[in-house]
Amino acid sequence: MKRAIGIVAVGLSLAGPAFANEFKWAGTTDPQTLDPHAVNTASVLGFLNNVYEGLVRRGKDMSIEPALATRWEPIGNGEGWRFHLREGVTFQDGSTFDAEDVLFSYQRASDEVSDTRSWFAPVSDVKVVDAYTVDILTNAPNPIFPDSIANWMIMDKGWAETNNAALPDKENGNYATLNANGTGAFKVTEREPGLRTELMPNDGWWGEVEHNITRAEFTPVQNPATAVAALLSGNVNMINPVPIQDAERLADSGDVKVIRGIEARVIMLGMAQEADVLKYGDDAGKPNPFLDARVRAAVAHAVNVPAILKVTMRGNAEPASQLVSPAMRGYSDANSARPEFDPEKAKALLAEAGYPDGFSFGLKCPNNRYLNDEAVCQAVTSMLSQVGMNAQLEAMPVQNYWPELREDNYDMYLLGWSPGTFDAEHPIRFLASTPNKEKKLGSWNFAGYSNARIDELLPMIQSEIDPAKRQAMLDEAAKIMQDETAYVPMYVQPLVWGTGKNIELTQRPDNFFILRWVTVQ
């Protein structure tokens, strides 16, 4: 694929020929990579859902529907799932899609160097039955398995091997980092990381075309004022997100549309629960207070979530008590109450834990990943200081943030989590299971939280078919995490998008922007 040469000035008209139904949009975060198995983040997976496809996909209402598989059914007595593949599909370079690509993509995506390997923790084997039939065997009955692979994208085995990209390389990159060859409705034609990415319709796509886009271009724009100005001037057709402080003004302007919703993402605070000592602040090198559940509970009572929702989020978010929102399957109604804002209780808990005068520590935060993320962290810093917990805040771009967390360079951190399965099992597997590379568990459990009962419950939750029994297990898991303050869930992030008045699109609660549902009028 060709690489663009010119540099784009954000907010200015783009050079080049005019296209009949050109669509340009801007967001705060540029995808780190075009490799669908290298980085497991919503900004990467959401973008690549336009280019690559999986065996299944989510529709406009988030339901699972056929994609590269036309149908699937359980095998035997819960041994796994058989997927019947769609025939006649080609990758964007013209090569044929078949079962060997599925097997290759499983081996690649589940490899220890892949950031998506935790998705396949329940999988024991993948077998090619014939050119268009694949069996995915699981360690135990897994009734939600098809839901769990909606973002597993299939790559062309021949293309990847020919271009020395048989495995993802998150650290150094490879051919698949800057180039893509999917089966999706759009193909990447130009890629300038951090500047712009051009997509064109895939004329050979197998699906029903609902869009009327002739060319699309994404530009990352971190400055909110610049993004708003570009939308109002018509230089972009959409921005995501609309800055909270500008939402009402834009909605009342009559020049653009503001589309609001509630995302599936819960924003939370994580605290180091493996480190023996603090790493930042004036108390760096001293014993780590966050090992004590009473200190973690003090954080929960010190953070004034209602004030954050009212002031920082301008009333556009909902409080959260768990790692999933009430809209998710498996949400625990029995544990819906969240800790009350109670500074005096927080101080009492700190004193009981041996920190009557508080302590100093480091708080890491992204400044371009979640809506108002740095402002939220600044508010949290101020609130914690009122009870004697003095946070040294360090905010940074998300491309620098994830490596810091993976290297355990934090005492406390901000994290947002949207369950890819829309089920409460998902964050238990990724965030609450004891980290175990061999079992592909806890890959985003930076905190190092560990509870033997949670680890025991997870496979039971994954395999239980009876809804009432399964919910009882999820209720137990939610209570354990609340009692131990494994995390401090704060709120469910809102969705606030802005578009030109001539744009029609679909806003999904996973915050994935799907180009094939866009029409320019």
FIVO-918263 format. One record per residue (C-alpha): residue in three letters; x, y, z. Coordinates in steps of 0.1 Angstrom, whole numbers, plus 5000, padded with zeros to 4 digits. Example, Ala and Ser with C-alpha at 12.3 -4.5 7.8 and 13.67 -1.06 7.14 Angstrom:
<drenfis>
ALA512349555078 SER513749895071 
</drenfis>
This chain:
<drenfis>
MET500050005000 LYS501250354993 ARG502350585020 ALA501250955019 ILE503851215017 GLY502251555024 ILE501651665060 VAL498051755069 ALA497352075088 VAL494551995111 GLY491552225107 LEU492452325072 SER490952205040 LEU492651885027 ALA494451904995 GLY493651674966 PRO490751594943 ALA487151634956 PHE485151314961 ALA481351294957 ASN480651174992 GLU483851225011 PHE483651165048 LYS486251305072 TRP486251255109 ALA488551335139 GLY489151175172 THR491551225201 THR493450895197 ASP495150765166 PRO495250385163 GLN498550265176 THR498750005149 LEU496849845120 ASP497749495133 PRO494449355148 HIS496349125172 ALA499049355184 VAL497149595207 ASN493949515225 THR492449865229 ALA489150005218 SER490850275197 VAL492650005176 LEU489849745175 GLY487150005168 PHE489050145139 LEU490049815125 ASN486449685126 ASN486149885094 VAL488949695076 TYR489149345091 GLU486349105101 GLY485748815124 LEU483748505123 VAL480948695140 ARG480249075145 ARG478049295164 GLY475049465147 LYS473649815153 ASP471849685184 MET475049505197 SER473549165190 ILE475848895176 GLU475348825139 PRO477148635111 ALA480248775094 LEU482948545080 ALA480948255095 THR477348215083 ARG476247995112 TRP477647815142 GLU476447545167 PRO477647375198 ILE479647055194 GLY478646745214 ASN478146795251 GLY479747135255 GLU483047035238 GLY483147355218 TRP481647525187 ARG481547445150 PHE481647745126 HIS480547725090 LEU482547975070 ARG481248205043 GLU482348095008 GLY483348334980 VAL484948585003 THR488248744993 PHE490748955011 GLN491349304998 ASP494449194978 GLY492248934960 SER493348624978 THR490748364989 PHE489448335025 ASP489147985039 ALA489647775071 GLU493447795070 ASP493248165075 VAL491048105106 LEU493447855121 PHE496448085113 SER494648385129 TYR493848175160 GLN497548075164 ARG498648435158 ALA496148605181 SER496648355209 ASP500448355208 GLU502248485239 VAL503448795220 SER499848885211 ASP497849135231 THR494648945224 ARG495748605238 SER493548635268 TRP490448605245 PHE491448245240 ALA491848135276 PRO488847895273 VAL490147745240 SER491847405240 ASP492247355203 VAL491147475168 LYS490647215141 VAL490047255104 VAL487247015094 ASP487347115057 ALA488047435037 TYR484947605051 THR484347445085 VAL486247505117 ASP485847355151 ILE486947565181 LEU487247335211 THR486947475247 ASN488147345280 ALA484647335294 PRO481147415281 ASN481247785271 PRO477747915262 ILE478948275256 PHE481948185235 PRO480648335202 ASP480048665220 SER483648665232 ILE485148665197 ALA483248955181 ASN486549155179 TRP488848865168 MET489748955133 ILE490848715106 MET494048785087 ASP495248635054 LYS497848365062 GLY499748405029 TRP499848785031 ALA501148785067 GLU503748515061 THR504948665028 ASN505449005045 ASN507248865076 ALA504248945098 ALA503448585109 LEU503348715145 PRO502449065158 ASP505249285171 LYS503849545194 GLU507149685204 ASN509049725172 GLY506349695146 ASN506349505113 TYR504549515079 ALA501149465095 THR501749765117 LEU501450015088 ASN499549805063 ALA496349615063 ASN494649335042 GLY491249245056 THR487949135042 GLY485949435055 ALA483949705038 PHE486849955037 LYS490549925029 VAL493350145041 THR495050325012 GLU497250575030 ARG498650575065 GLU500650845082 PRO500750745119 GLY499751035141 LEU498651245111 ARG495951085090 THR494650755076 GLU492750735043 LEU490250455036 MET488450375004 PRO485450134999 ASN486349774993 ASP484549714960 GLY484949344964 TRP483249324998 TRP480849035002 GLY478249225024 GLU475249455016 VAL476449815011 GLU474550055033 HIS476850355031 ASN477450605002 ILE480950705011 THR483450734982 ARG486450825004 ALA487050845042 GLU489851005061 PHE490550995099 THR492651265116 PRO493751255152 VAL493151595169 GLN494051625206 ASN493151995210 PRO489352005217 ALA489052365204 THR490652265171 ALA488251975167 VAL485252185174 ALA486452455150 ALA487052195123 LEU483452055127 LEU481852395127 SER483752495095 GLY482852175077 ASN486552065074 VAL485451745092 ASN482051575091 MET482351425126 ILE484251455159 ASN484451205187 PRO484151305214 VAL482551645216 PRO484151825245 ILE481751815274 GLN481952185280 ASP480952255244 ALA478152005240 GLU475252235249 ARG476552525228 LEU476952305198 ALA473552145202 ASP471952495203 SER473952635174 GLY471752475147 ASP474852415126 VAL475752065137 LYS474151765155 VAL475251645189 ILE474551265194 ARG474451155230 GLY474450805246 ILE475950605274 GLU478950395266 ALA479550045280 ARG482850165295 VAL483250195333 ILE485950435344 MET487750325376 LEU490850365397 GLY493350085401 MET495850055429 ALA499149855431 GLN498449535450 GLU501649345443 ALA504349615448 ASP505949605483 VAL506849975482 LEU505550295468 LYS507350405436 TYR506450775434 GLY505951085456 ASP507651185488 ASP507150845503 ALA508650655474 GLY510550345488 LYS508250315518 PRO505850015523 ASN502950025499 PRO499750125518 PHE497550005489 LEU498249645500 ASP495749705528 ALA492049685518 ARG491249955544 VAL493350205525 ARG491750105492 ALA488350155508 ALA489450495521 VAL490150595485 ALA486550485475 HIS485050705503 ALA487351005496 VAL486451035459 ASN483351255455 VAL481851085424 PRO478651285424 ALA480751605422 ILE482851465393 LEU479651385375 LYS478151725381 VAL481151945376 THR483751765354 MET481251555333 ARG478551825333 GLY475851575342 ASN476651345312 ALA477651035331 GLU476150775354 PRO477750655387 ALA479150295387 SER479350045415 GLN480849755396 LEU483249675367 VAL480249665344 SER477249905340 PRO473649805347 ALA473049755309 MET475449455308 ARG474449095311 GLY475348965346 TYR475249295363 SER474749235400 ASP471549415412 ALA472349275447 ASN475549485448 SER474249805431 ALA475150045459 ARG478550225456 PRO480550365486 GLU479250695498 PHE481451005497 ASP482551025534 PRO485851195540 GLU485651135578 LYS485250765572 ALA488150765548 LYS490350935575 ALA489250675601 LEU490050395577 LEU493550535571 ALA494150575608 GLU493050225614 ALA495450095588 GLY498350285604 TYR498350605583 PRO496750875605 ASP498751145587 GLY498250995553 PHE500950945527 SER502251055493 PHE502150845462 GLY502050865424 LEU498850865402 LYS499250795365 CYS496650915340 PRO496150935303 ASN495351275288 ASN493851165254 ARG492150835260 TYR488950885279 LEU486551175280 ASN487951445303 ASP490451195316 GLU493151435329 ALA490451665344 VAL488951365363 CYS492451275376 GLN492951635387 ALA489651625406 VAL490551295422 THR493951435432 SER492351725450 MET489751505467 LEU492351255480 SER494451535494 GLN491551635516 VAL491951315536 GLY495851315536 MET496551105505 ASN498751335484 ALA498951215448 GLN501751325425 LEU499751335392 GLU501451255359 ALA499251265328 MET500551155294 PRO499351045259 VAL497950705257 GLN500750565235 ASN503050635264 TYR500550535291 TRP499950165284 PRO503750085284 GLU504050255318 LEU501250045332 ARG502649725317 GLU506049805333 ASP504249855367 ASN505350225368 TYR502550355390 ASP501050345425 MET497550435413 TYR496150465378 LEU493050545358 LEU491450275337 GLY488350245315 TRP486849905306 SER484249815281 PRO483449445281 GLY483749305245 THR481149045253 PHE478749285270 ASP478849035299 ALA480149065335 GLU482448765330 HIS484648975307 PRO486249205333 ILE486548925358 ARG488648735332 PHE490749045322 LEU490849265353 ALA490149045384 SER491748705377 THR495148645391 PRO497548725362 ASN498648405346 LYS500348405312 GLU500148035307 LYS496348035313 LYS495948365294 LEU494248525323 GLY494448875339 SER496249035310 TRP494849385320 ASN495049325358 PHE497849575362 ALA497049615399 GLY497949255405 TYR494649195424 SER494248835434 ASN491548635452 ALA491448255452 ARG487648245452 ILE487448475421 ASP489848245403 GLU487647945413 LEU484448115402 LEU485548225368 PRO485547885350 MET482247805367 ILE480748125354 GLN482048055319 SER480547715317 GLU477247755337 ILE474247735315 ASP471547785341 PRO470948165342 ALA470048185379 LYS473047975391 ARG475348185369 GLN473948505382 ALA474448385418 MET478148335410 LEU478448675394 ASP476848825425 GLU479348655447 ALA482248775426 ALA480949135426 LYS480549125464 ILE484048995469 MET485549275447 GLN483549535465 ASP484449405500 GLU488149405491 THR487949725470 ALA489749555442 TYR489149865421 VAL487250195427 PRO484550215399 MET483550575395 TYR481250625365 VAL479950495332 GLN481450715305 PRO479050905283 LEU479150915245 VAL479051265229 TRP479551275192 GLY479251575169 THR478351555132 GLY477451775103 LYS473651815097 ASN473951615065 ILE475451305082 GLU473450995092 LEU475250725113 THR474850475141 GLN476250535176 ARG476850205194 PRO477450175232 ASP480850025226 ASN482050355210 PHE483050175179 PHE482550395149 ILE481450185119 LEU481850355085 ARG479550115066 TRP476550265084 VAL477350625074 THR475550825047 VAL476351165035 GLN473251355023 
</drenfis>
